[in-house]
Amino acid sequence: MNMDDWGRTLALLGVGLLVLGGVLMLLGRVPVLKHFGRLPGDIRITGEHFSCFFPLVSMLIVSVLLSLVLNIIIRLLNR
């Protein structure tokens, strides 16, 4: 890869991150998603000087949704 290719790649990654950040900011305002991360099955351990959070169920839901979306996109692109 020459410098032009690296520049284009970095510019596209920057634009992609900017768009992703905007989408995440908009999703943060959706009332249904306010409880995301506080679902039953998400483990929260708090102590006097210690706090730990394992969002097991939330990440399972994200994984299933991303798998479905990417599977649909890949099937549409392979037509």
Steps between C-alpha positions, in 0.01 A plus 500: 500500500629845415436817698188593300336170589587542868359852497172388343472210741555721804255761369231234444560354845466847650175568318371155599582564866332840481182346358508217755538751783202699374287187475595398853414847630158478335441148631575627852184711480270206420294428817494123448880483499532679836476161676762339280787391724267453796328186376441191714810287459742794489730448797596793720735447794561791734710512809621773729796592278425283198249493220473257208238466226449207259222577246451136397140514376541842338804387302324176402216707352748726317682198363182338367378825341835573336520143370156530346568840341839399361359171370225687315750752357737226382214307337383814318851578376554146368198508266 
